Amino acid sequence: MSTSASTSGPAITGEETAPLCLIYSFLLHACGLDHYKRIAITLLGDNEDEVVTRSPGKKIAVAVRHPLPEDIAAKDHEERNKAFLEVIHAGLLRVAAFEHKLDAGVLESIRKRMKSDLSFEFACLSAMMGPVQATLRVHADMDRLDYYVLVVEGGRIKFKLWIYSRSTSGVHVADVLLNMVWKDENELVISGKGMEVEVHVLIQEGRAWSRRVGRIGKVRRARKEVMA
């Protein structure tokens, strides 16, 4: 699912809040709150009425009134993010009250976590092949997404391998959730919507190579961290 926030004025825009919404969406997913495919949040003026609207395909839109600091445009990036976070939280509380598909207590815990830190690492996918478990993880902050593959063999961490990075600018959740499949016992293939390369992870060698989608590219070095 994804969230967005917008208004007709210059104080808050979808592009500016996209990284914040992306991290919030990862946390909703990590907490099991995956009922909605998309949540759109619109910030209203003082004289407009709040409304929640459902759409087909598990989509929901909420228009919410929530005060922003009068000097929001003059605040630094961190303070603006905190203000926008309160708008997102207020909108999701309205959704929780409307349909009871979101847990208000969990939403509050997410809000508290994001107020203290906007850098998180999440497990996206996990797959087994015999005694080997491979987990695709992403480290997300306000500027970038870094993807890693964590490989555990026989209960012991074998390596953690960086495979791919991208900017959070203008990115939605549907664009950053990747696919991971086993090609054979030694090779994982990772791809995704909007991902310009296809990454092949070689388990026994502890390395990866990539190719441009649609044509073979140069073998690319990957950073490996061997875990004790």
NORWOFEN-V970369 format. One record per backbone hydrogen bond with DSSP energy under -0.5 kcal/mol. NH is the residue of the N-H (numbers start at 1). CO is the residue of the C=O. If there is no record, write none. Layout:
nh = [NH NH]
co = [CO CO]
//
This chain:
nh = [4 6 7 17 18 21 22 23 24 25 26 27 28 29 30 31 32 33 34 37 38 39 40 41 41 42 43 44 44 48 51 53 55 59 60 61 62 63 64 64 66 72 74 75 75 80 81 82 83 84 85 86 87 88 89 90 91 92 93 94 95 96 97 98 99 100 104 107 108 109 110 111 112 113 114 115 116 117 120 122 124 124 125 127 129 132 133 134 135 136 137 137 138 139 140 140 141 145 146 147 148 149 150 150 151 151 152 152 153 154 156 158 159 160 161 162 163 164 166 168 171 175 176 176 177 178 179 181 183 184 187 188 189 190 191 195 196 198 199 200 201 201 202 202 203 203 206 207 209 211 213 215 225 226]
co = [39 41 12 13 14 17 18 19 20 21 22 23 24 25 26 27 29 28 32 58 58 2 60 4 39 62 6 42 64 45 63 61 59 55 38 53 40 51 42 62 64 69 71 71 72 76 77 78 79 80 81 82 83 84 85 86 87 88 89 90 91 92 93 94 95 96 102 103 104 105 106 107 108 109 110 111 112 113 140 138 122 136 136 134 132 129 152 127 150 125 135 148 122 146 120 138 144 166 139 164 137 161 135 148 149 159 133 150 156 131 153 151 151 225 149 223 147 147 145 143 168 172 172 173 173 176 191 189 187 187 184 201 181 199 179 192 194 211 190 209 188 199 200 207 186 201 202 202 200 198 196 212 160 224]
//
